Amino acid sequence: MKFIRLFFLTCIFPFSLSHGQSVKDTVTFRVMSYNVENLFDCQHDSLKNDYEFMPDAIRHWTYSKYKKKLDNIARVITAVGRWSPPALVALCEVENDSVMRDLTQRSILREGGYQYVMTSSPDQRGIDVALLYQRGVFKLLSTQSIRIMPGRHKEFHPTRDILHVCGLLPDKDSLDVFVCHLPSRSGGEKQSEPYRIIVAGVLKNIVDSIMQIRTTPRILIMGDFNDYPNNKSIRQVLGAKAPPHNMNEIQSKQLYHLLAQRAAEEEFGSYKFQGEWGLLDHIIVSGSLLNKDSSFHTDPSKADVFHDSFILTDDERNGGKQPFRTYQGMKYIGGYSDHLPVWADFTLIY
């Protein structure tokens, strides 16, 4: 009888084999980053230049189009999650708290049980960044909206704040998450590069301060950098590089770009410009999150661009496919975004 009882307990609780050992669970913790391309409501903000997204403006942005946009974005987030909603969702180009409330409570995403935090930036068009999170696996500890100061660049236009969120995971350790949307390439890549370098420098200083404070810093950076992995803002200023093939060479306080190696492949990217795919949307982690012995870790092979057929359309000018966006020029076509989402899976043991 003792043998039968021991066999029965071992089958039900395979991790409780020794006295005093606690039961452990392993789950997949999926994160994603998505530039949703101008998620504006239909109301004018007197402090922002959002006139083109009014019902009587050039885009004829009506409530029905806005509602369809919400459901489209919610559909993408749900699809990226596959069997369950992603634990964390970084969003770029969301206008205000109103659109985030509608997205989480008045779209098909309402069943996902998301909470959110977002910035309130001085961006002239009124777009911000936000983070959706699942309370069951990410307990919010603190949130900070980091303002970008122009420094010596007098022509620097107000831009999006960096969102810094710290949360507690079920393994009882914290995760620092940054959501960024760096200045666009409007006016030319070289002319606008100094502004992206400024933002990257601010982010780097904050990350360095966390790495000095935390014994084992766990840092996750997501967002649209308007730069590619080899550009100066990412490779030199932020210091994010491709993970080495020999994972024993990983340094816990070094930043690594999960998709840097894939970015060199043809036809790989999250954005298509003049017929060429490129990676403007990034997932960057501290080396500590690449340690397979850690209770929370990932691997470059577990990150990718989400490119299901329903968010793509034919590229009639250049051939192949391109993101199925909301507008083609000023013509409404009812798609999703001009960017594709990027995602990564983490293993969480608790």
C-alpha positions in Angstrom: 0.0 0.0 0.0 2.8 2.4 0.7 4.3 1.7 -2.7 1.0 2.3 -4.4 0.5 5.5 -2.5 4.0 6.7 -3.4 3.5 5.8 -7.1 0.2 7.6 -7.2 1.7 10.8 -5.7 4.7 10.7 -8.0 2.5 10.5 -11.1 0.4 13.5 -10.0 3.3 15.6 -8.6 6.4 14.6 -10.7 8.4 17.6 -9.3 7.7 16.6 -5.6 10.1 13.7 -5.3 12.2 14.8 -2.4 11.3 16.1 1.0 11.0 19.9 1.1 11.2 20.4 -2.6 8.5 22.7 -3.9 6.3 22.0 -7.0 7.5 23.9 -10.0 5.7 25.0 -13.2 7.0 25.9 -16.6 5.1 28.2 -18.9 5.8 30.1 -22.1 5.8 33.9 -21.6 5.3 35.5 -25.0 6.1 39.2 -25.6 5.4 41.3 -28.7 6.0 44.7 -30.1 3.8 46.4 -32.7 3.7 49.8 -34.3 0.0 50.0 -35.0 0.2 53.0 -37.4 -1.8 55.9 -36.3 -4.3 54.6 -33.8 -6.3 57.8 -33.4 -9.8 58.4 -32.2 -12.2 60.8 -33.9 -12.0 63.6 -31.3 -9.7 66.6 -31.7 -7.2 67.2 -28.9 -6.8 71.0 -28.7 -3.1 70.6 -27.8 -2.1 68.3 -30.7 -1.9 68.3 -34.5 -4.4 65.5 -35.1 -6.6 67.3 -37.6 -6.2 64.8 -40.4 -7.9 62.1 -38.3 -11.3 63.9 -38.0 -14.5 62.8 -39.8 -14.5 66.0 -42.0 -10.7 66.0 -42.7 -8.8 64.7 -45.7 -8.8 61.1 -44.4 -12.5 61.1 -43.5 -11.6 59.2 -40.3 -15.0 58.1 -39.0 -16.1 56.2 -36.0 -16.8 53.1 -38.0 -13.2 53.2 -39.4 -11.8 53.7 -35.9 -13.9 50.8 -34.6 -12.6 48.6 -37.4 -9.0 49.6 -36.7 -9.5 48.6 -33.0 -10.8 45.2 -34.0 -8.0 44.8 -36.5 -5.3 45.5 -33.9 -7.0 43.3 -31.4 -7.1 40.5 -34.0 -3.4 40.7 -34.6 -2.5 40.6 -30.9 -4.8 37.6 -30.4 -3.2 35.9 -33.5 0.3 36.5 -32.2 -0.6 34.9 -28.9 -1.9 31.7 -30.7 -3.3 29.7 -27.8 -3.3 32.4 -25.2 -2.9 36.2 -25.2 0.8 37.5 -25.1 1.9 38.3 -21.6 3.3 41.7 -22.6 2.4 43.8 -25.7 4.4 47.0 -26.5 2.5 49.4 -28.8 3.7 52.4 -30.7 1.6 55.2 -32.3 -1.4 55.1 -29.9 -3.0 58.5 -29.4 -4.2 58.6 -25.9 -5.8 56.9 -22.9 -9.1 56.8 -24.7 -8.0 54.6 -27.5 -6.2 52.3 -25.1 -9.4 52.0 -23.0 -11.4 51.2 -26.2 -8.8 48.7 -27.4 -8.8 46.8 -24.1 -12.5 47.1 -23.2 -14.5 47.7 -26.4 -12.8 45.5 -29.0 -12.5 41.7 -29.3 -9.5 42.0 -27.0 -11.7 42.6 -24.0 -11.6 38.9 -23.2 -7.9 39.1 -22.9 -8.0 40.7 -19.4 -5.3 43.2 -20.2 -4.3 46.2 -18.1 -2.1 49.0 -19.6 0.2 51.9 -18.9 1.2 54.5 -21.4 3.1 57.8 -21.8 1.7 61.3 -22.3 4.4 62.8 -24.5 4.9 66.2 -26.0 4.9 64.7 -29.5 3.4 67.3 -31.9 1.0 64.7 -33.5 0.0 63.4 -30.2 1.2 59.8 -30.6 2.5 57.8 -27.6 3.7 54.3 -26.6 2.0 51.9 -24.3 2.4 48.5 -22.6 -0.4 45.9 -22.3 0.2 43.4 -19.6 -1.4 40.3 -18.1 -1.8 40.8 -14.4 -1.6 37.1 -13.7 2.0 36.9 -14.8 3.2 40.5 -14.5 2.5 42.4 -11.3 3.0 46.1 -11.9 5.5 47.6 -9.4 6.3 51.0 -11.0 6.0 53.0 -14.2 7.9 56.0 -15.4 7.5 58.2 -18.5 11.0 59.5 -19.4 11.1 62.8 -21.2 13.6 63.5 -24.0 15.4 66.8 -23.8 16.9 68.3 -26.9 20.3 69.2 -25.5 22.3 71.3 -27.9 20.1 70.5 -30.9 17.9 73.5 -31.3 16.0 71.9 -34.2 15.0 68.9 -32.1 11.2 68.5 -32.2 9.4 67.2 -29.2 9.2 63.4 -29.4 7.8 60.4 -27.7 8.7 59.7 -24.1 10.4 56.4 -23.2 8.1 54.2 -21.1 9.8 52.3 -18.3 7.8 49.7 -16.5 9.0 47.4 -13.7 7.0 44.3 -12.8 7.2 41.2 -10.7 7.1 37.8 -12.3 5.7 34.6 -10.7 9.3 33.5 -10.0 9.4 36.4 -7.5 12.0 38.4 -9.4 11.5 41.7 -11.3 11.6 42.5 -15.0 12.4 46.0 -16.3 10.6 46.7 -19.6 11.3 49.7 -21.9 9.0 50.7 -24.8 10.5 53.1 -27.3 9.5 54.9 -30.4 12.5 56.9 -31.7 12.2 59.9 -34.0 11.2 59.2 -37.6 13.5 59.4 -40.7 11.5 62.4 -42.0 13.8 64.7 -43.8 16.3 62.0 -44.6 18.2 59.2 -42.7 21.4 61.2 -42.1 19.7 64.5 -41.2 17.4 62.8 -38.7 20.0 60.4 -37.2 21.3 62.7 -34.5 17.8 62.8 -32.9 17.6 59.1 -32.7 21.0 59.0 -31.2 19.9 61.4 -28.5 17.0 59.1 -27.5 19.2 56.0 -27.6 21.7 57.8 -25.4 19.0 58.6 -22.8 17.9 55.0 -22.9 21.4 53.7 -22.5 22.1 55.8 -19.4 18.9 54.5 -17.7 19.8 50.9 -18.6 23.3 51.3 -17.3 22.0 52.7 -14.0 19.7 49.7 -13.6 22.6 47.4 -14.3 24.6 49.0 -11.5 21.8 48.7 -9.0 20.5 45.2 -9.7 22.6 42.2 -8.9 21.2 40.3 -11.8 19.4 42.8 -14.1 16.6 41.5 -16.2 16.0 44.1 -19.0 13.6 43.9 -22.0 13.6 46.7 -24.6 10.9 46.8 -27.3 9.7 49.2 -29.9 10.1 51.0 -33.2 13.6 52.6 -33.4 13.2 53.9 -37.0 16.7 52.4 -37.4 18.1 49.0 -38.4 20.1 46.7 -36.1 23.5 47.9 -37.5 22.7 51.6 -37.3 24.6 53.7 -34.8 21.7 54.3 -32.4 21.4 50.5 -31.7 24.8 49.1 -32.4 27.1 51.8 -31.0 25.1 54.0 -28.6 22.9 51.3 -27.1 25.5 48.7 -27.6 23.1 46.0 -28.6 24.7 43.2 -30.6 23.8 39.8 -32.0 24.1 37.0 -29.5 27.3 35.0 -30.0 27.0 31.4 -31.4 28.8 30.2 -28.3 26.3 31.0 -25.6 29.0 30.5 -22.9 30.3 33.9 -24.1 27.1 35.7 -23.0 27.7 38.6 -20.6 24.9 39.2 -18.1 25.2 43.0 -18.3 25.6 43.2 -22.0 22.6 44.0 -24.3 21.7 41.6 -27.1 19.4 42.0 -30.1 17.4 38.8 -30.5 16.7 39.4 -34.2 20.0 40.9 -35.3 21.2 37.7 -37.1 18.0 37.2 -38.9 17.9 40.9 -40.0 20.7 40.2 -42.4 18.6 37.7 -44.4 16.9 38.8 -47.6 13.1 39.4 -47.5 13.3 39.5 -43.7 11.9 42.5 -41.8 9.0 44.2 -40.1 8.7 47.2 -42.6 9.0 47.5 -46.3 10.5 50.7 -47.9 10.9 51.1 -51.6 10.6 47.4 -52.2 13.1 46.4 -49.5 12.3 44.7 -46.3 14.1 45.9 -43.1 13.8 45.5 -39.4 12.8 48.7 -37.7 11.0 47.0 -34.8 13.3 45.4 -32.1 13.4 43.1 -29.1 16.6 43.7 -27.1 17.5 41.9 -23.8 20.1 41.9 -21.2 22.5 38.9 -21.3 21.0 37.6 -18.1 17.9 36.7 -20.0 19.9 34.4 -22.3 21.1 32.3 -19.4 19.3 28.9 -19.8 19.9 28.1 -16.1 17.8 31.2 -15.1 14.1 30.9 -14.1 13.3 33.3 -16.9 15.1 33.1 -20.2 14.9 33.1 -23.9 16.9 32.3 -27.0 17.4 34.0 -30.4 15.6 31.0 -32.1 12.5 31.8 -30.1 12.0 35.3 -31.7 10.6 36.2 -35.1 8.5 38.6 -37.1 4.8 37.7 -37.3 3.8 37.5 -40.9 0.6 35.6 -41.3 -1.1 36.1 -44.6 -4.0 38.1 -43.3 -1.8 41.1 -42.4 -0.1 41.1 -45.8 -1.2 42.2 -49.2 0.3 42.1 -52.7 3.0 44.7 -53.5 1.9 45.6 -57.0 4.7 48.1 -57.5 7.7 46.0 -56.3 6.5 42.5 -56.3 6.1 40.1 -53.4 4.1 41.0 -50.3 3.9 44.1 -48.1 2.1 45.0 -44.8 -1.7 45.4 -45.3 -2.0 48.9 -43.9 -4.9 51.2 -43.0 -4.3 53.7 -45.8 -2.5 53.5 -49.1 -1.5 57.2 -49.4 -4.8 58.9 -48.7 -6.9 56.0 -49.9 -8.6 54.0 -47.2 -8.1 50.3 -47.7 -9.0 49.1 -44.2 -5.9 47.1 -43.3 -3.9 46.7 -40.1 -0.6 48.6 -40.0 2.4 49.5 -42.2 4.5 47.5 -39.7 4.5 43.8 -38.9 4.7 42.8 -35.2 7.8 41.2 -33.7 7.6 38.6 -30.9 9.7 36.4 -28.6 9.0 33.5 -26.3 10.6 33.3 -22.8 10.6 30.2 -20.6 9.3 31.0 -17.1 9.9 28.5 -14.3 8.3 29.2 -10.9 
